[in-house]
Amino acid sequence: MTVGVNISHDASICIKKEKSIEFFEESRFNKKKYWEPTQENFDYISFKKIKDIEDHFIFSFYGKENDDNERIIENICQKYKIKNYVYDKFEHHLYHACSGFYFSNFDKAACIVMDGGGANLDNNFTCTETDSIYLMDREKILKVFKTYSGTRYSSFYRNFEDKKKLLKLIENLKNNSNNDSVLDNFTVDNGCLYRMTNDYTPGVLFTHLCFTLKMTSTITNGSRIATMSEAGKAMGLSSYGNSVGMREEDLAKQVQEATYEYTVNLIEKALTNCNTRNIVLSGGYALNCVNNYKYTQYFKNINFFVDPCPHDGGTSVGAAVWYDHYK
């Protein structure tokens, strides 16, 4: 048995046995939406579902400011007497991909991960991993393409009240919807193309939109206070908007259109570089049901599968799957 534990928002556990998976979102137990552990409050009620604490644990998380995750893990392990565990804070997107691929039942697929906010790459919080493409089968995982964006930690990610600025960000994403900008830096390592950019990507643009439209919720856990974007509300609002204009529904519509174009090009990149017609979508942006349907209409001969748990909660599943099948 392997137990995956997500310690970011949408905290969850996955109990993976040889022929079964049990998945529990902690918020279903403690009734606190988006709950995530802190050093002071790290108790998972859902741990009561684990029968044998001696088995292997693997922790997943997306990266957050005031990085105290090692201490949180230490506290959890001490409380529950966990001796065997793995923690790699840089493989957040890999766990998303493993979760989606496992549920898809494809023998081979290109797994596209688009993060709602981005997975931190270092403790300095200078950039985040926002888009990733993996080629996966039942035996191996190959990294194909990754985008690292410094947007959330630049001066661009400010002034959420300025709707004209949001329009400029939307236009900029449209102009660079082929995932390429003259200011980007590209490197290749072990066959994977790495893109460094200061442009917005779909998840980050949606987050900016939600702050502009004040579609957010505040969560509190001990000393930790976080503001979460309510992207689903913005996606719903877009149905009433126009492709031009400054009304809230118009801005939401334009963000939907710009991020759709970007993602179409990302899917085409996956199809070009991976010898498969199977596409798996995961990460927070894969919750965009409206655009997910449009991809199936645009790519008529492609098999799509959307991770049933593409938000961060699903990384507990992906971490357990990765450990059992690929480590």
N, C-alpha and C positions, 0 to 999 in steps of 0.2 A: 504493500500500500504506500502511495505517495500522497502527501497533503500539500496543495498549493495554497498560499495565503497572500491575498492582496492587501497591502497596508496603505494604499492611496485612497482617494475618495471612492465611494461605492465599494467599501471594504467587503471582502468575501473570502470564503474558503472553498476548496475543491478536494474531495476525498476520492482519489482515483485508485481503483482496484484493477485486477487483471481484466475483468469483463464488465465493469460498471463504473459510472461516474456519479457522484453526488455533489451538487452545487448549492451553496447557501449564501445568500446576501445578508450581511450582518444587519442591515437596516430593517429586515423583516423580523428580526428578533428584538432589537433595541428601539425600534420605531423612530429612528432619527435619520432622515433623508441625507444622503451623501456622507454619512458618518465615516470618519477615518480615525485611526488611533493616534494618540499623542503619548509623550512620556508619562504624563499624569493619568491618562485614561486610555488604557490599551486592552481592556478586557473584552474578549470575544465571547458572547453568549453562545454563538454557534459552535464553539469548540466542544460543547457537550455532545455533539454528533460524532466526534472522533472516538473510536473504540480503543485504539491502541496508540498511545502517545509515543511509543518507542520507534515508530516508523519514520521515514524520511520526510522532512519538511523543506519546501522551497518558497522563499518569499519574493513577491513581485511588488514593484512600485514604480511610479512614473517620474519621480523627482519633484521636489518642492523646496521652496525657500526655507531658510533656517534648518538646514539639513540635519535632522536628529534621528534619522531612520535606524542607524546602527544601534542607538540606545533603545529605541522602541523595540527592536527585535530582541535585544538582550533582555529587556524586561519581560517580553512575552515568553521567551525561552526559559527564563528563570521561574516564572509563575507556573508554567505548565510542564516544567522539567523536560524540555526538548533538548536533546543532545546532538542530533544529526540534522544539519540544515545547510542550505545553499542560499546565497544572496548576491545577485549581480544587478546593480542598479542601472546598467547601461543596456539591458536587453528587453526593455519594456515592449518595443515594437515586435520583437521576435515572439514574445508570449501572446500578443494579439494574433499574429499570423498562425501560430500553432493551435490556438483555440478554434479559429475559423476553419482551418484545414481539417482538423480532427472531426468536427461536426459535419463537414461537407461530404465525406465518404468518397471524395475524388482520390484516384491513385496518384495523380500528378496535377498540380495547379500553380498558377501565378497568384501569390497572395499579396494584395495591396492593402497597406495600412496607412490610414490618414487620421492623425491624431487631432482631437478637438483643441488641444492647447499646446501639445508638444512635450516630448520626453526630454528632460534635462540630460546633458552630456557630461557636465563637469560641475564641481562644487562652486565655480565662479559664476555660474548662471549667465553665460555670455551667449549661448545659443541653445536651440532645442531641435531634436529630431522630429520632423513634422510629417514626412512622407517616406514610405519604404516599399520596395518591391522584393519579394522573396520567391524563388522557384523551389517548390517543395514536392517531394514524393514520400513514400513510406519509409525511406531509409536515410535520406539526407536533406539538408537545407542549404541553398545557395543564395547569398546576398547578390542582388542584381542592381538596385538603384536606391540611393538614399538622399534626401534633402535635409540639410541643416539650415535653420533660419535663426537669425539674431533679432528678429522683429520684436518679440515680446520684451526684449531688454534694450531696445533702442528708443530714441526720442519719438519715433513714429507711433509707438504704442502708448499714446497719451491723448489728452484733449478729446475725450469721448463725446463731449457735447457738440463738437463741431461737425455738423452734417455735411458741409461742403468738403471737409477733409475725408469723410467716409466715401463720398462720391469719387474723390481722386484715388483712393485706395482700391475701389471697385474697378475703376478704369485701368489702373495699373495692373491689376490681376488679369483683366481681359487681355491687355497688351502682351502679357507674359504667360498666357494660358498654355503655351507649349512647354512650360516648365523650364524656360531658358530666358536669361536676361544678359545684356551686354556687360553688366557689372558682376555677374556670378563668377565664381571660381569652381573649376571642375578638376577632380583628380580620379585616377583609376587605381584600385588596389585589389589584387586577387580576383579580377574580373568584375568587380562592383564599381559602378560610377557614382562618385560622391559629389554632390552639389552643395556649395555654400552660397547662401543668398541673404539679402536683407529685405527681400520682397515678402509680402503677405502670402500665406497659403490658405486653403479653404477653411480649415478649422480655426485658425487665428482670426481670419476675417469675420467668421461667424461670431466669435467671442467679442470682437470689437463692436459688431452690430448690436449684440445683446446689451452691452454696456451703454451704447448710444441710445437705445430704445428703452433702457432701464428694465430690461427683462432679465433680472438676476435675483438670486436668493442668497441670504447670508446664513452660514452655518457656524455654530459655536461648539467647541469641544474643549473644555478646560480653558487654557490660555490661548488656544488657537482659534482665530476668527478668519473665515475664508468666504469669498464671494464667488458663487457659481453662476455661470451663464445658463439661461433657460433657452437653449437653441431650438428646442421643439416648438416653443411659442412663436419664435421668429419664422421658422419654416412654415407654420400654419398661416401666419399673417401674410406671407408672401403670395398666397393664393388670391388675395384681394388686391394686389398691387399691379402697377404698370411698369414697363421697362424704362420709363423716364419719370422724373418727378422727385419731389423732396418729402412727400408724405411718408410716414413710417412704413406703411405697407409697400410703397414704391421702393424704398431702400431695401426692404427685405426681399422683394422680388428681384432686384438687380444683383443682390448678393447671391441669391440662388442661381441666377443665370451665369454669373461670372465663375462661381465655384463649379458649376456643371461643366462648363467649357474646359476648365483646368483639369477636372477629373477625367473627362473623355480623353484628353491628351495623355494623361497618366496611364489609363487603361491601354491606349494604343502603344505606349512605350513598353508596357508589360508584354503585350502580344508580339511586338517586334523582337524583343530580346529573350523571350521564353518560348520554347517549343511545346506549346500547349494551347488549347482552346478553352480551358477551364480557368475561371477567375473567381477568387475568393476576396470579399471585401470585409475589412475589420477596422477597428479604431473608432473613436467617437463620431467622426463624420459619416460613418456607415449607418448611423441612425437616421440619415436623411432619406426617408422612405420615398419621397416624391422623386428625387433625382435617381435613386436606385432603380425605380421603374423605368425611367427614361433611358438608362444605360441599356436595359434589356431590349428596348425598342430600337435604339441606335445600332447596337451590335447584335444583329439578328441571329447570327450563327455561332454565338458564343454562349457557353454554359456559365451562368452566374450563380454564386452561392453567397449569401450574406450571413456573417457570423450572427447567431441568435443572441449572443451577449457581447456586442462589439465594444461596449464601454469598458472602463477600467476594471470593473468587477470581473469581467471575463478573463483577465490576465491570470487569475488564480488557476483557472482551467488550463490555460496555455502553458503556464509554468510547470504544472504537474505533467502535462503531455510531453513537453520538451524533455523533462528529466527522465521519464520512462522510455521514450522512444528515440531520442537523439543524443543525449549526453554521452 
